[in-house]
Amino acid sequence: MEWRDQGILLGVKRHGETSVIAEVMTRLRGRHLGLVRNGRSRTMLPVLQPGNLLDLTWRARLDEHLGNFSAEPVSFRAARLMEQAASLHGVQALAALLRLLPERDPHPHLFDMLDIVLDHLGEASGAGELFVRFELAVLNDLGFGLDLAECVATGAREELEFVSPRSGRAVSRAAGQPYRDRLFRLPDFLKEGSRKAATRESLAEAFRMTRYFLDRHVYEPRGIDAGTARDGFIKAVLDGLEMRSFSQ
């Protein structure tokens, strides 16, 4: 069996003396593993770095086998991703989110989103906003999507100010006011049709909200830990925005 596709490298594990098992997010076949022979060679070492975009060929005798990858670089961006704390933590946190999905389950829109997020991980505000939207997309693909388009209580699509932790749906200002202490604030940049850029405060609220739903629906039921990469990314992004506000 054989197929060809583009993939973004998420990570590698040593296999034997010279080879590695590569984990990639492909456009058409989802998260996929494969053996790269001589993957620890001088030639392949810079190619097989997290974040790089690759042209892949996968071969195996049977579809259920691990199979072998041959990889050619399309975009070298790993070196740039290692330059800043936000991007270094970010690429690891994105990979951890994708590992929540079943292996070989196609999610082409997540591949496209991942490609965009990786290109902007060095931009504090933009990186934070894109990461939040990526988390929401992963939640949606896992079957736990948030509905931020209309009020759960009234059906209104205007003046949406809150998000219910119980239903994961938006709540209007009037309906949510009496319960505001028990609701999440809906960040302005996530409101439908909004053109407002994310701020430090709105990003912090958004990260708190997505973490709650990830914990509730994914991490706690599966008995797994979220890891530290996400926290490192968030701290780097929020610190970057704070420093920028002081310098202005």
Secondary structure, DSSP 8 states (H G I E B T S, - for coil): -EEEEEEEEEEEEEETTTEEEEEEEETTTEEEEEEETTTTSTTTTTTSSTT-EEEEEEE-SSTTS--EEEEEEEE--HHHHTSSHHHHHHHHHHHHHHTTS-TT---HHHHHHHHHHHHTTTSHHHHHHHHHHHHHHHHHHTT---EEEEETTT---SSEEEE-TTT-EEEEHHHHGGGGGGSEE--GGGSTT------HHHHHHHHHHHHHHHIIIIIHHHT----SHHHHHHHHHHHHHHHHHHH-
